[in-house]
Amino acid sequence: MQFRKSWIMALALTSVVALSACGNSNNGGNNAAATNTPTENSGSGAELSGSILASGSTALQPLVEQAAESFMDANSGVDIQVQGGGSGTGLTQVAEGQVDIGNSDVFAEEKLKDADAEKAAALVDHQVAVVAIAAVSNPDAGVDNLTKQQLVDIFTGKITNWSEVGGADQAIQIINRPSSSGTRATFEAFALGTKTEDLQGSVQEDSSGTVKKMIGETPGAIGYLALSYLDDTVKTLNYDGVEPSVDNVVSGDYPVWAYQHMYTNGEPNEVVKAFLDYMLTDEVQNGDVVELGYIPASAMQVSRDVDGNVTKK
């Protein structure tokens, strides 16, 4: 009887050791996966859990949404919601603590300087890519290129018909973004070189996706879109004879581009940091970023500061 009890205790001990080994083996598998996708709490080894709310730039939104899906697939305990609204909205909401990440096409110091410089100073910048903005028209407008001055004259109402720039005899319909839009701020700063007023008869749309749809469906329409939105439903226009291509952006020959920022209010918490770190992995930078028409910031041969000054790297 004593032998039987000893045998049962030994068997139980063996089972505990085996289960422990399995547990260690599973943890080791998760840690190995974390070398490519940061999915673990580096201190405790516990799986990540929590929620992230991001809002702002619709130019950056497709990239963040796609990366978020992959991140959540690898981290079942994390929920990420990505909303648009424009860069100004994202920056204001993250500065006020309403969201975890404020996505922006422009530097916070520039966008919020007139509203609340103190709040802007508290934001931490995480640059995840570069986006180029191109002027686009309805395919039937009949032009391939516009000069800087022609664009200024169109968006300030001095030119109102495509025939005035060598195109069809058709009235120009401006499809604009609201003043809170970082895409608009980038286009005005680096394509027009000036801010513009909203002209009577122009249309404002809150998202780049809607802008693309409107331009493709509206005779005589013109607007501007990030390269990540371009397709054959709209006509991409060269700028002063320079094609808005990735190569021309990287070299600095095409000037209408901006960094894509993901701002946090102070240093991010563990879950948000893990997602931001994931945005900079090779998987995202050489995969999603390139696939969706963005440019890895590391590929740029030039850099731009908050004042818009461009220098060669």
Buried (B, 14 or more C-beta within 10 A) or exposed (E): EEEEEEEEEEEEEEEEEEEEEEEEEEBEEBEEBBEEBBBBBEEEEEBBEBEBBBBBBBBBBBBBBBBBEBBBEBBEEBBBEBBBBBBBBBBBBBBEEBBBBBBBBBBBBBBBEEEBEEBBEBBBBBBBBBBBBBBBBBEEBBBBBBEBEBBBBBBEBEBBBBBBBEBBEBEBBBBBBBBBBBBBBBBBBBBBEEEBEEEEEBBBBBBBBBBBBBBBEBEBBBBBBBBBBBEEBBBBBBBBEBBBBBEBBBEBEBBBBBBBBBBBBEEBEBBBBBBBBBBBBEBBBEBBBBEBBBBBBEBBEBBBEEEBEEEEE
